């Protein structure tokens, strides 16, 4: 089976707090490429940005506004080839519409587990209100035009997730793989693409398609070919 994985698009409502960074029509061409070359496309969490809503009580409204703002992309994601797993920034989709926290596939003798991976990030899993407050506060900083302040906080968060965060997500993912006899475990969350063997288990991270970047995973269970890709 041929599978593509993208994550961490952070599609927002436009303006200062929307970190997607792509022209929608150009990104749809990328989706055309994926649809033409893969049997299934896994949307592995943080597809939509809801934590930047003006108030925490308006996250579901923010989700709907983001989908309206990026309607051509939203309509693509409704096609049957796409399998959507929520992350921590679009957690409200799980609560409102039953979007799952994980997706499993058994194909060609290979068992694969897909999960966003925030469950392994201590700040998101054990101190979620603090994590969400930090994102909400950062959004207001950007609305007020204090980009230099936001960049400092964003840099610290990137260092946290690119180092300790990546290690924790990886450890959590490999622990899940061991408990559930999984051959390939796939996460997102850290925005750091990875393809790494750990004993009999393959750990993959899809990176990000936000901030104008494109990274994605291509998985071919027939040939045993698993790759991180940049651009297309």
Secondary structure as the mmCIF struct_conf table of DSSP 4:
data_model
#
loop_
_struct_conf.conf_type_id
_struct_conf.id
_struct_conf.beg_label_comp_id
_struct_conf.beg_label_asym_id
_struct_conf.beg_label_seq_id
_struct_conf.end_label_comp_id
_struct_conf.end_label_asym_id
_struct_conf.end_label_seq_id
STRN STRN1 UNK A 2 UNK A 6
STRN STRN2 UNK A 11 UNK A 11
BEND BEND1 UNK A 13 UNK A 14
HELX_RH_3T_P HELX_RH_3T_P1 UNK A 15 UNK A 17
BEND BEND2 UNK A 22 UNK A 22
HELX_RH_AL_P HELX_RH_AL_P1 UNK A 24 UNK A 37
BEND BEND3 UNK A 39 UNK A 39
STRN STRN3 UNK A 40 UNK A 44
BEND BEND4 UNK A 45 UNK A 45
STRN STRN4 UNK A 48 UNK A 48
TURN_TY1_P TURN_TY1_P1 UNK A 51 UNK A 52
BEND BEND5 UNK A 53 UNK A 55
HELX_RH_3T_P HELX_RH_3T_P2 UNK A 56 UNK A 58
HELX_RH_AL_P HELX_RH_AL_P2 UNK A 59 UNK A 69
TURN_TY1_P TURN_TY1_P2 UNK A 70 UNK A 70
HELX_RH_AL_P HELX_RH_AL_P3 UNK A 71 UNK A 77
TURN_TY1_P TURN_TY1_P3 UNK A 78 UNK A 78
BEND BEND6 UNK A 79 UNK A 79
TURN_TY1_P TURN_TY1_P4 UNK A 80 UNK A 81
STRN STRN5 UNK A 82 UNK A 85
BEND BEND7 UNK A 88 UNK A 88
TURN_TY1_P TURN_TY1_P5 UNK A 89 UNK A 90
HELX_RH_AL_P HELX_RH_AL_P4 UNK A 91 UNK A 97
STRN STRN6 UNK A 100 UNK A 100
BEND BEND8 UNK A 101 UNK A 101
STRN STRN7 UNK A 102 UNK A 107
TURN_TY1_P TURN_TY1_P6 UNK A 108 UNK A 109
STRN STRN8 UNK A 110 UNK A 115
HELX_RH_3T_P HELX_RH_3T_P3 UNK A 118 UNK A 120
HELX_RH_AL_P HELX_RH_AL_P5 UNK A 122 UNK A 126
BEND BEND9 UNK A 127 UNK A 127
HELX_RH_AL_P HELX_RH_AL_P6 UNK A 128 UNK A 143
TURN_TY1_P TURN_TY1_P7 UNK A 144 UNK A 145
HELX_RH_AL_P HELX_RH_AL_P7 UNK A 147 UNK A 160
HELX_RH_PI_P HELX_RH_PI_P1 UNK A 161 UNK A 165
HELX_RH_AL_P HELX_RH_AL_P8 UNK A 166 UNK A 180
TURN_TY1_P TURN_TY1_P8 UNK A 181 UNK A 181
BEND BEND10 UNK A 183 UNK A 183
STRN STRN9 UNK A 184 UNK A 187
BEND BEND11 UNK A 189 UNK A 191
STRN STRN10 UNK A 194 UNK A 198
TURN_TY1_P TURN_TY1_P9 UNK A 199 UNK A 200
STRN STRN11 UNK A 201 UNK A 205
TURN_TY1_P TURN_TY1_P10 UNK A 211 UNK A 212
STRN STRN12 UNK A 215 UNK A 220
TURN_TY1_P TURN_TY1_P11 UNK A 221 UNK A 224
STRN STRN13 UNK A 225 UNK A 230
#
